[in-house]
């Protein structure tokens, strides 16, 4: 079984093959608070105000740029919803890959650091 610590050690790389349902469920257990919605892993992070929300967006922008794996972000006054999927897998049809879970773990780590 994969752990958060395992994911945090990994680096994203190009993937052509997506995960099957068993792999998705196994990896999802390593990500606190993330759910599967419409073929993406999704989590909403809450903040006290817009400034804190934007500070989080800027912090995760650095991480996701370094990983070269960019999520969909929905930003509002006091929350940010992050949605990961991998467009290149399954013959370009999209799906989930290890990259999504690596980045999910790293986004969680940024949030935990900012909340401390």
C-alpha positions in Angstrom: 0.0 0.0 0.0 1.3 3.4 -1.0 1.7 6.1 1.8 1.9 9.9 1.8 5.6 9.7 2.6 6.1 7.5 -0.5 4.3 10.1 -2.7 6.2 13.0 -1.2 9.5 11.4 -2.3 8.4 11.0 -5.9 8.8 13.3 -8.9 6.2 13.6 -11.7 7.2 12.2 -15.1 5.4 11.8 -18.4 2.8 9.0 -18.2 0.9 7.3 -21.0 -0.9 4.7 -18.9 -3.5 5.6 -16.4 -4.5 3.9 -13.2 -7.3 1.3 -12.9 -10.0 1.5 -10.2 -8.0 -0.6 -7.8 -4.9 1.6 -8.1 -7.0 4.7 -7.7 -8.5 3.5 -4.5 -5.2 2.4 -3.1 -3.5 5.7 -3.8 -6.5 7.7 -2.7 -6.2 6.2 0.8 -2.8 8.0 1.1 -4.3 11.4 0.5 -6.1 12.9 3.4 -9.3 14.7 2.4 -9.2 14.0 -1.4 -12.1 12.4 -3.2 -12.8 11.1 -6.6 -15.2 13.3 -8.6 -15.9 13.0 -12.3 -12.6 11.2 -13.1 -10.4 13.7 -11.1 -9.1 13.7 -7.6 -10.5 16.8 -5.8 -10.0 18.6 -2.5 -11.3 22.0 -1.2 -9.0 23.9 1.1 -10.5 26.6 3.4 -9.0 29.9 4.5 -9.8 32.9 6.7 -9.8 35.4 3.9 -9.0 36.1 0.3 -5.3 37.0 1.0 -4.7 33.7 2.7 -6.4 31.9 -0.3 -4.2 33.7 -2.8 -1.1 33.0 -0.7 -1.9 29.3 -0.9 -2.5 29.5 -4.6 0.9 31.1 -5.1 2.6 28.6 -2.9 1.2 25.6 -4.7 1.9 27.3 -8.0 5.6 26.9 -7.3 5.2 23.2 -6.4 3.1 22.3 -9.3 5.2 24.2 -11.8 8.3 22.3 -10.5 6.4 19.0 -11.0 5.1 20.2 -14.4 1.7 18.8 -13.6 -0.9 21.5 -13.5 -4.4 21.2 -11.8 -7.6 22.9 -12.3 -8.1 25.5 -9.6 -11.4 27.1 -8.5 -10.6 30.1 -6.3 -13.1 32.1 -4.2 -12.9 34.4 -1.2 -12.0 31.8 1.4 -11.4 28.6 -0.4 -9.6 26.9 -3.2 -10.7 23.7 -4.9 -7.9 21.8 -6.5 -8.6 19.1 -9.2 -6.0 16.8 -10.7 -6.1 14.5 -13.6 -3.6 13.5 -16.3 -4.6 14.4 -19.9 -1.9 12.3 -21.6 -3.0 8.9 -20.3 -5.3 6.3 -22.0 -4.5 7.4 -25.5 -5.1 11.0 -24.8 -8.5 10.3 -23.3 -7.3 11.4 -19.9 -7.6 9.7 -16.5 -5.6 9.4 -13.3 -1.9 8.6 -13.0 0.6 8.5 -10.2 1.4 12.2 -11.0 -2.0 13.3 -9.7 -1.4 11.6 -6.4 2.2 12.9 -6.1 0.9 16.4 -6.6 -2.0 15.9 -4.3 0.3 14.9 -1.5 2.6 17.9 -2.1 -0.4 20.3 -2.1 -1.5 18.8 1.2 2.0 19.4 2.6 1.9 23.0 1.5 -1.4 23.5 3.2 -0.2 21.9 6.4 2.8 24.1 6.4 0.8 27.2 5.8 -1.7 26.3 8.5 1.0 25.8 11.1 
